[in-house]
Amino acid sequence: MRNLRLTILGSAILLVAGCAAAQQASKHILTSDELKKAVPTEYFYRGQKAPVQLRNAVGFQLTDGKMMIAALVDASGYSTAIQQKYQGMLVTETKVNIGGSSLPPGQYGLGFTADGKFVVMDVANSDVLSAAYLTDQALQHAVPLKLVADGDGYKLYAGKKWIEIKTE
């Protein structure tokens, strides 16, 4: 009888521990439903709002629940000079390393420029980070924006251009 009680008690403890572990966030790329909840419909940048393209939004969540999201925006209302480097928004709740440079949590503009750079700007359009992007010529199905898990980090693609993102 005592063994039966210990077995039931042990099973109950394992069940509670399993439920608690299941409720903790796991490191993963965000699903479309998660993105719908997190991505804003408009993004303020350089004095005006731009519509965010939810269909071209990506992100990841860490085990502590913090996220990083990126999305393309409709920058048609901006000057040509701004459009040349501002194509999207980047929001990170955690410190990340992009192309070898550290970026603190915050809200930023992003872009892949014609001169081979991935640029991150503050909301006033001042450059915060710049790193050379790579091009994947072998990529079969290039899409406007996608995020791919890569070892302990991620690759953020814009078409065939990509930059490595790691959490710090």
C-alpha positions in Angstrom: 0.0 0.0 0.0 2.9 2.4 0.9 4.5 1.7 -2.5 1.2 2.5 -4.3 1.0 5.9 -2.4 4.6 6.7 -3.3 4.0 5.8 -6.9 0.9 8.0 -7.1 2.7 10.8 -5.4 5.7 10.5 -7.7 3.4 10.5 -10.7 1.5 13.6 -9.5 4.8 15.4 -9.0 6.0 14.5 -12.5 2.6 15.6 -14.0 2.8 19.0 -12.2 6.4 19.5 -13.3 5.5 18.6 -16.8 2.6 21.0 -16.9 4.8 23.8 -15.6 7.5 23.1 -18.2 4.9 23.1 -20.9 3.7 26.5 -19.9 7.1 28.1 -20.1 7.9 29.7 -23.4 10.3 27.9 -25.7 12.7 29.4 -28.2 11.0 29.4 -31.6 10.1 31.3 -34.7 6.8 33.0 -34.3 3.7 31.5 -36.0 1.4 33.6 -38.1 -1.1 33.7 -35.2 1.6 34.9 -32.8 2.7 37.6 -35.3 -0.9 38.8 -35.7 -0.9 39.5 -31.9 2.5 41.2 -31.8 3.0 43.1 -35.1 1.5 46.7 -35.1 -0.7 47.7 -38.1 1.2 51.0 -38.4 4.8 52.0 -37.5 5.9 55.5 -36.6 9.2 56.5 -38.3 10.8 59.8 -39.2 7.7 61.9 -38.5 5.0 59.8 -40.1 3.2 56.5 -39.9 3.6 53.7 -42.4 1.3 50.7 -42.8 3.0 47.5 -41.7 2.8 44.5 -44.1 1.7 41.6 -41.8 2.1 39.2 -44.6 5.8 40.1 -44.7 6.4 39.9 -40.9 8.7 37.5 -39.1 10.0 37.1 -35.6 11.2 34.8 -32.8 10.6 34.3 -29.2 13.1 33.3 -26.6 12.6 31.0 -23.6 12.1 34.0 -21.3 9.2 35.1 -23.5 11.0 38.1 -25.0 10.6 38.6 -28.8 12.2 40.2 -31.8 10.0 41.0 -34.7 10.7 42.5 -38.2 8.3 43.5 -40.9 8.3 45.3 -44.2 6.4 48.6 -44.4 4.8 50.6 -47.1 7.3 53.4 -47.3 5.7 55.1 -50.4 4.9 58.3 -48.4 8.6 58.9 -47.6 11.2 60.8 -49.6 13.3 58.9 -52.0 16.4 59.3 -49.8 14.6 57.6 -46.9 13.1 54.9 -49.1 16.5 53.9 -50.3 17.4 52.5 -46.9 14.1 52.3 -44.9 12.1 49.2 -45.9 10.9 47.8 -42.7 10.6 47.9 -38.9 12.5 46.0 -36.3 11.4 45.7 -32.7 13.5 43.7 -30.2 12.9 43.1 -26.5 16.3 41.7 -26.0 19.9 42.6 -27.0 20.8 41.1 -30.4 23.9 40.8 -32.4 23.3 41.6 -36.1 26.1 40.9 -38.5 28.7 41.1 -35.7 27.4 44.4 -34.2 25.4 44.7 -30.9 21.9 46.2 -30.9 20.1 47.0 -27.6 16.4 46.5 -27.1 14.3 49.1 -28.9 12.3 50.0 -32.0 14.1 50.7 -35.2 13.8 51.0 -39.0 15.7 48.5 -41.2 16.8 48.2 -44.7 19.0 46.3 -47.2 20.8 49.0 -49.2 22.0 48.8 -52.8 25.6 49.2 -51.7 25.5 45.8 -49.9 24.7 47.0 -46.3 22.0 46.0 -43.9 21.2 49.2 -42.0 19.4 49.7 -38.7 18.2 53.2 -37.9 16.5 54.8 -34.9 13.1 56.3 -35.5 14.6 59.7 -36.5 16.4 58.0 -39.4 19.9 58.1 -37.9 22.0 55.0 -38.5 22.5 52.9 -35.4 24.1 49.8 -37.0 25.5 48.9 -40.4 26.8 45.5 -41.5 27.5 43.8 -44.8 24.8 41.4 -45.9 25.4 38.2 -47.8 23.5 36.9 -50.9 22.3 33.4 -51.3 22.3 32.8 -55.1 21.3 29.1 -54.6 18.0 30.1 -52.8 15.2 28.6 -54.9 12.2 30.4 -53.6 13.1 34.0 -52.6 10.3 35.8 -50.7 10.2 39.4 -49.5 11.0 38.7 -45.9 11.6 35.4 -44.0 13.4 34.2 -40.9 15.2 30.9 -40.8 16.7 29.2 -37.7 20.5 28.7 -38.1 22.3 26.9 -35.3 22.1 29.2 -32.2 20.9 32.2 -34.3 18.8 33.1 -37.2 19.1 34.3 -40.8 16.9 37.3 -41.8 16.3 37.1 -45.5 15.0 39.9 -47.8 14.7 38.1 -51.2 18.1 36.4 -51.6 19.9 38.9 -49.3 20.4 37.8 -45.7 22.0 38.9 -42.4 22.8 36.8 -39.3 21.0 37.6 -36.0 22.0 36.2 -32.7 20.7 36.9 -29.2 23.2 38.1 -26.6 
